[in-house]
């Protein structure tokens, strides 16, 4: 599995997720919840403990690297995000990547950024933009991944617009992909950023943050 890491910017700090974050996560999750219709965001303590436990279990299996998202000013937990669907390619390929257990310290070949949510008070503040810059920098510059995937419920126009805004390239919709959080079956919109895209995406994200400071 990849090593745990804290990613720090001017606005946001991404701390490796632990059960100590549960109270802060619960406080963030129980602000106004109107934007959580398509996203799994627990609203009570028992569900939040299970949410964190499941994320840490996936981490131990080398499948994800979860974070608590913390605002720097004031210092508080405002949400969560993670690297997930990590794959470790072999050369030459031997077996389907997901069937292989990664050794400690392994760096993935591809990754997804997802399970992202923010408290209502932290939305549209620049925190998400900087968090994505930090995570994409780690994925492409430290891990040297080939691709980062981003995906969302196809009905979630707000999330789709946010992914495009940070540089995600729309690839299509996977129909009847999985159970939806609000019931029924979800179609999933897929986006990606490739290694070749990263220099321009990085310049774009930096420019967005600079414009916010101006």
C-alpha positions as YAML, in Angstrom:
chain: A
units: angstrom
residues:
- id: 1
  name: UNK
  ca: [0.00, 0.00, 0.00]
- id: 2
  name: UNK
  ca: [1.21, 3.60, -0.48]
- id: 3
  name: UNK
  ca: [2.68, 5.36, 2.52]
- id: 4
  name: UNK
  ca: [0.48, 7.72, 4.50]
- id: 5
  name: UNK
  ca: [1.18, 11.37, 3.84]
- id: 6
  name: UNK
  ca: [-0.11, 14.75, 4.98]
- id: 7
  name: UNK
  ca: [-0.66, 17.23, 2.15]
- id: 8
  name: UNK
  ca: [-0.58, 20.89, 3.18]
- id: 9
  name: UNK
  ca: [-1.44, 24.10, 1.35]
- id: 10
  name: UNK
  ca: [-2.31, 27.66, 2.31]
- id: 11
  name: UNK
  ca: [-6.05, 27.05, 2.60]
- id: 12
  name: UNK
  ca: [-6.36, 23.36, 3.27]
- id: 13
  name: UNK
  ca: [-4.59, 20.48, 4.99]
- id: 14
  name: UNK
  ca: [-5.27, 16.84, 4.10]
- id: 15
  name: UNK
  ca: [-4.55, 14.66, 7.14]
- id: 16
  name: UNK
  ca: [-4.41, 10.85, 7.02]
- id: 17
  name: UNK
  ca: [-7.83, 9.74, 8.21]
- id: 18
  name: UNK
  ca: [-8.20, 8.27, 11.72]
- id: 19
  name: UNK
  ca: [-11.06, 7.61, 14.11]
- id: 20
  name: UNK
  ca: [-9.98, 10.75, 15.98]
- id: 21
  name: UNK
  ca: [-11.52, 12.72, 13.10]
- id: 22
  name: UNK
  ca: [-15.01, 11.33, 13.69]
- id: 23
  name: UNK
  ca: [-16.31, 14.25, 15.84]
- id: 24
  name: UNK
  ca: [-15.04, 16.85, 13.38]
- id: 25
  name: UNK
  ca: [-16.39, 14.93, 10.40]
- id: 26
  name: UNK
  ca: [-19.77, 14.61, 12.06]
- id: 27
  name: UNK
  ca: [-19.88, 18.35, 12.80]
- id: 28
  name: UNK
  ca: [-19.05, 19.08, 9.15]
- id: 29
  name: UNK
  ca: [-21.58, 16.54, 7.86]
- id: 30
  name: UNK
  ca: [-24.44, 17.89, 9.94]
- id: 31
  name: UNK
  ca: [-24.33, 21.42, 8.61]
- id: 32
  name: UNK
  ca: [-26.80, 22.04, 5.75]
- id: 33
  name: UNK
  ca: [-26.99, 18.79, 3.77]
- id: 34
  name: UNK
  ca: [-28.72, 19.91, 0.57]
- id: 35
  name: UNK
  ca: [-25.67, 19.19, -1.61]
- id: 36
  name: UNK
  ca: [-25.25, 15.61, -0.37]
- id: 37
  name: UNK
  ca: [-28.13, 14.09, -2.34]
- id: 38
  name: UNK
  ca: [-25.87, 11.99, -4.58]
- id: 39
  name: UNK
  ca: [-23.01, 11.43, -2.11]
- id: 40
  name: UNK
  ca: [-22.55, 9.11, 0.86]
- id: 41
  name: UNK
  ca: [-22.12, 11.47, 3.82]
- id: 42
  name: UNK
  ca: [-23.08, 9.91, 7.18]
- id: 43
  name: UNK
  ca: [-25.30, 12.05, 9.36]
- id: 44
  name: UNK
  ca: [-24.97, 10.33, 12.75]
- id: 45
  name: UNK
  ca: [-22.09, 9.14, 14.92]
- id: 46
  name: UNK
  ca: [-22.60, 5.41, 14.43]
- id: 47
  name: UNK
  ca: [-22.69, 5.75, 10.65]
- id: 48
  name: UNK
  ca: [-19.65, 8.04, 10.66]
- id: 49
  name: UNK
  ca: [-17.63, 5.54, 12.72]
- id: 50
  name: UNK
  ca: [-18.54, 2.82, 10.20]
- id: 51
  name: UNK
  ca: [-17.65, 5.15, 7.32]
- id: 52
  name: UNK
  ca: [-14.17, 5.77, 8.75]
- id: 53
  name: UNK
  ca: [-13.68, 2.09, 9.62]
- id: 54
  name: UNK
  ca: [-14.56, 1.01, 6.07]
- id: 55
  name: UNK
  ca: [-12.17, 3.60, 4.62]
- id: 56
  name: UNK
  ca: [-9.34, 2.40, 6.85]
- id: 57
  name: UNK
  ca: [-10.07, -1.23, 5.96]
- id: 58
  name: UNK
  ca: [-9.74, -0.36, 2.27]
- id: 59
  name: UNK
  ca: [-6.46, 1.40, 3.05]
- id: 60
  name: UNK
  ca: [-5.08, -1.71, 4.75]
- id: 61
  name: UNK
  ca: [-5.90, -3.68, 1.61]
- id: 62
  name: UNK
  ca: [-3.92, -1.19, -0.50]
- id: 63
  name: UNK
  ca: [-7.04, 0.02, -2.30]
- id: 64
  name: UNK
  ca: [-7.31, 3.57, -1.00]
- id: 65
  name: UNK
  ca: [-5.60, 6.38, 0.87]
- id: 66
  name: UNK
  ca: [-8.22, 8.37, 2.84]
- id: 67
  name: UNK
  ca: [-7.91, 11.88, 4.24]
- id: 68
  name: UNK
  ca: [-9.72, 14.21, 6.57]
- id: 69
  name: UNK
  ca: [-9.99, 17.59, 4.86]
- id: 70
  name: UNK
  ca: [-9.09, 20.40, 7.28]
- id: 71
  name: UNK
  ca: [-9.38, 24.14, 6.76]
- id: 72
  name: UNK
  ca: [-6.28, 26.04, 7.81]
- id: 73
  name: UNK
  ca: [-8.06, 29.25, 8.89]
- id: 74
  name: UNK
  ca: [-9.75, 28.55, 11.22]
- id: 75
  name: UNK
  ca: [-8.27, 25.13, 11.88]
- id: 76
  name: UNK
  ca: [-11.16, 22.64, 11.69]
- id: 77
  name: UNK
  ca: [-12.27, 19.47, 9.93]
- id: 78
  name: UNK
  ca: [-14.50, 20.34, 7.00]
- id: 79
  name: UNK
  ca: [-14.89, 17.07, 5.12]
- id: 80
  name: UNK
  ca: [-13.16, 14.08, 3.63]
- id: 81
  name: UNK
  ca: [-11.61, 12.85, 0.40]
- id: 82
  name: UNK
  ca: [-9.43, 9.96, -0.69]
- id: 83
  name: UNK
  ca: [-7.38, 8.29, -3.35]
- id: 84
  name: UNK
  ca: [-9.17, 5.09, -4.23]
- id: 85
  name: UNK
  ca: [-9.37, 2.34, -6.83]
- id: 86
  name: UNK
  ca: [-5.57, 2.17, -6.73]
- id: 87
  name: UNK
  ca: [-4.01, -0.25, -9.18]
- id: 88
  name: UNK
  ca: [-0.45, -1.56, -9.24]
- id: 89
  name: UNK
  ca: [0.61, -2.61, -12.70]
- id: 90
  name: UNK
  ca: [3.30, -5.17, -13.32]
- id: 91
  name: UNK
  ca: [5.70, -5.30, -16.25]
- id: 92
  name: UNK
  ca: [4.82, -7.48, -18.06]
- id: 93
  name: UNK
  ca: [1.20, -7.78, -16.82]
- id: 94
  name: UNK
  ca: [0.51, -11.09, -15.11]
- id: 95
  name: UNK
  ca: [-2.91, -10.92, -13.50]
- id: 96
  name: UNK
  ca: [-5.75, -8.41, -13.30]
- id: 97
  name: UNK
  ca: [-4.27, -5.50, -11.27]
- id: 98
  name: UNK
  ca: [-6.96, -5.44, -8.61]
- id: 99
  name: UNK
  ca: [-6.25, -9.06, -7.66]
- id: 100
  name: UNK
  ca: [-2.75, -8.16, -6.55]
- id: 101
  name: UNK
  ca: [-2.02, -7.05, -3.00]
- id: 102
  name: UNK
  ca: [0.44, -4.17, -2.88]
- id: 103
  name: UNK
  ca: [3.48, -4.25, -0.61]
- id: 104
  name: UNK
  ca: [3.91, -1.50, 1.97]
- id: 105
  name: UNK
  ca: [5.34, 1.61, 0.37]
- id: 106
  name: UNK
  ca: [4.26, 0.62, -3.14]
- id: 107
  name: UNK
  ca: [3.30, 3.44, -5.48]
- id: 108
  name: UNK
  ca: [0.20, 2.92, -7.62]
- id: 109
  name: UNK
  ca: [0.19, 3.08, -11.39]
- id: 110
  name: UNK
  ca: [-3.26, 4.67, -11.66]
- id: 111
  name: UNK
  ca: [-5.58, 6.21, -9.09]
- id: 112
  name: UNK
  ca: [-8.96, 7.78, -8.59]
- id: 113
  name: UNK
  ca: [-9.78, 10.86, -6.52]
- id: 114
  name: UNK
  ca: [-13.21, 10.50, -5.01]
- id: 115
  name: UNK
  ca: [-15.47, 10.07, -1.98]
- id: 116
  name: UNK
  ca: [-15.07, 13.83, -1.67]
- id: 117
  name: UNK
  ca: [-17.45, 15.96, 0.36]
- id: 118
  name: UNK
  ca: [-17.23, 19.29, 2.15]
- id: 119
  name: UNK
  ca: [-19.28, 21.00, 4.82]
- id: 120
  name: UNK
  ca: [-21.67, 23.57, 3.38]
- id: 121
  name: UNK
  ca: [-19.61, 26.41, 4.92]
- id: 122
  name: UNK
  ca: [-16.45, 25.16, 3.15]
- id: 123
  name: UNK
  ca: [-17.93, 24.92, -0.33]
- id: 124
  name: UNK
  ca: [-16.99, 27.53, -2.95]
- id: 125
  name: UNK
  ca: [-14.13, 28.80, -0.78]
- id: 126
  name: UNK
  ca: [-11.13, 27.55, -2.78]
- id: 127
  name: UNK
  ca: [-10.55, 24.64, -0.40]
- id: 128
  name: UNK
  ca: [-11.59, 22.02, -2.94]
- id: 129
  name: UNK
  ca: [-9.49, 23.58, -5.70]
- id: 130
  name: UNK
  ca: [-6.37, 23.58, -3.54]
- id: 131
  name: UNK
  ca: [-7.10, 20.06, -2.25]
- id: 132
  name: UNK
  ca: [-7.29, 18.80, -5.84]
- id: 133
  name: UNK
  ca: [-4.02, 20.57, -6.67]
- id: 134
  name: UNK
  ca: [-2.33, 18.89, -3.69]
- id: 135
  name: UNK
  ca: [-3.70, 15.45, -4.53]
- id: 136
  name: UNK
  ca: [-2.99, 15.64, -8.24]
- id: 137
  name: UNK
  ca: [0.55, 16.87, -7.52]
- id: 138
  name: UNK
  ca: [1.11, 13.89, -5.24]
- id: 139
  name: UNK
  ca: [-0.34, 11.45, -7.75]
- id: 140
  name: UNK
  ca: [1.57, 12.69, -10.79]
- id: 141
  name: UNK
  ca: [4.78, 14.07, -9.26]
- id: 142
  name: UNK
  ca: [5.39, 11.59, -6.41]
- id: 143
  name: UNK
  ca: [3.66, 8.42, -7.53]
- id: 144
  name: UNK
  ca: [4.12, 9.15, -11.26]
- id: 145
  name: UNK
  ca: [0.73, 7.66, -12.10]
- id: 146
  name: UNK
  ca: [-0.41, 7.35, -15.69]
- id: 147
  name: UNK
  ca: [-3.97, 8.48, -15.01]
- id: 148
  name: UNK
  ca: [-6.25, 9.93, -12.37]
- id: 149
  name: UNK
  ca: [-9.95, 9.10, -12.65]
- id: 150
  name: UNK
  ca: [-12.76, 11.26, -11.31]
- id: 151
  name: UNK
  ca: [-16.36, 10.13, -11.48]
- id: 152
  name: UNK
  ca: [-19.80, 11.12, -10.20]
- id: 153
  name: UNK
  ca: [-23.47, 10.26, -10.44]
- id: 154
  name: UNK
  ca: [-24.44, 11.28, -13.98]
- id: 155
  name: UNK
  ca: [-27.34, 13.34, -12.57]
- id: 156
  name: UNK
  ca: [-25.04, 15.41, -10.38]
- id: 157
  name: UNK
  ca: [-24.61, 18.47, -12.59]
- id: 158
  name: UNK
  ca: [-22.91, 20.42, -9.78]
- id: 159
  name: UNK
  ca: [-20.21, 17.77, -9.36]
- id: 160
  name: UNK
  ca: [-19.75, 17.31, -13.09]
- id: 161
  name: UNK
  ca: [-19.22, 21.05, -13.57]
- id: 162
  name: UNK
  ca: [-16.71, 21.10, -10.70]
- id: 163
  name: UNK
  ca: [-14.69, 18.26, -12.26]
- id: 164
  name: UNK
  ca: [-14.59, 19.99, -15.65]
- id: 165
  name: UNK
  ca: [-13.59, 23.24, -13.92]
- id: 166
  name: UNK
  ca: [-10.45, 21.64, -12.49]
- id: 167
  name: UNK
  ca: [-9.46, 20.10, -15.83]
- id: 168
  name: UNK
  ca: [-11.13, 16.70, -15.91]
- id: 169
  name: UNK
  ca: [-11.82, 15.39, -19.44]
- id: 170
  name: UNK
  ca: [-15.26, 13.83, -19.88]
- id: 171
  name: UNK
  ca: [-15.04, 10.25, -21.17]
- id: 172
  name: UNK
  ca: [-18.64, 9.09, -21.14]
- id: 173
  name: UNK
  ca: [-21.34, 7.56, -18.99]
- id: 174
  name: UNK
  ca: [-21.27, 4.02, -17.67]
- id: 175
  name: UNK
  ca: [-24.90, 3.01, -17.55]
- id: 176
  name: UNK
  ca: [-26.43, 1.07, -14.65]
- id: 177
  name: UNK
  ca: [-23.04, 1.15, -12.94]
- id: 178
  name: UNK
  ca: [-23.91, 0.74, -9.27]
- id: 179
  name: UNK
  ca: [-26.62, 1.28, -6.63]
- id: 180
  name: UNK
  ca: [-27.35, 4.99, -6.17]
- id: 181
  name: UNK
  ca: [-27.11, 6.54, -2.69]
- id: 182
  name: UNK
  ca: [-30.63, 7.92, -3.03]
- id: 183
  name: UNK
  ca: [-32.08, 4.60, -4.22]
- id: 184
  name: UNK
  ca: [-32.33, 3.00, -7.65]
- id: 185
  name: UNK
  ca: [-29.47, 2.31, -10.03]
- id: 186
  name: UNK
  ca: [-26.83, 4.91, -10.81]
- id: 187
  name: UNK
  ca: [-25.38, 5.87, -14.16]
- id: 188
  name: UNK
  ca: [-21.84, 7.17, -13.60]
- id: 189
  name: UNK
  ca: [-20.13, 9.97, -15.52]
- id: 190
  name: UNK
  ca: [-16.39, 9.31, -15.95]
- id: 191
  name: UNK
  ca: [-13.65, 11.91, -16.27]
- id: 192
  name: UNK
  ca: [-9.87, 11.62, -16.38]
- id: 193
  name: UNK
  ca: [-6.62, 13.53, -16.21]
- id: 194
  name: UNK
  ca: [-3.64, 11.86, -17.89]
- id: 195
  name: UNK
  ca: [0.02, 12.39, -17.19]
- id: 196
  name: UNK
  ca: [0.31, 14.31, -20.47]
- id: 197
  name: UNK
  ca: [-2.52, 16.61, -19.32]
- id: 198
  name: UNK
  ca: [-1.02, 17.35, -15.93]
- id: 199
  name: UNK
  ca: [1.28, 20.33, -16.71]
- id: 200
  name: UNK
  ca: [-1.60, 22.34, -18.20]
- id: 201
  name: UNK
  ca: [-4.03, 21.25, -15.46]
- id: 202
  name: UNK
  ca: [-1.52, 22.33, -12.81]
- id: 203
  name: UNK
  ca: [-1.11, 25.76, -14.42]
- id: 204
  name: UNK
  ca: [-4.88, 26.09, -14.56]
- id: 205
  name: UNK
  ca: [-5.39, 25.19, -10.90]
- id: 206
  name: UNK
  ca: [-2.63, 27.55, -9.78]
- id: 207
  name: UNK
  ca: [-4.23, 30.34, -11.83]
- id: 208
  name: UNK
  ca: [-7.63, 29.68, -10.22]
- id: 209
  name: UNK
  ca: [-6.11, 29.96, -6.76]
- id: 210
  name: UNK
  ca: [-4.16, 33.11, -7.64]
- id: 211
  name: UNK
  ca: [-7.31, 34.74, -9.02]
- id: 212
  name: UNK
  ca: [-9.11, 34.00, -5.77]
- id: 213
  name: UNK
  ca: [-6.33, 35.69, -3.75]
- id: 214
  name: UNK
  ca: [-6.29, 38.78, -6.00]
...
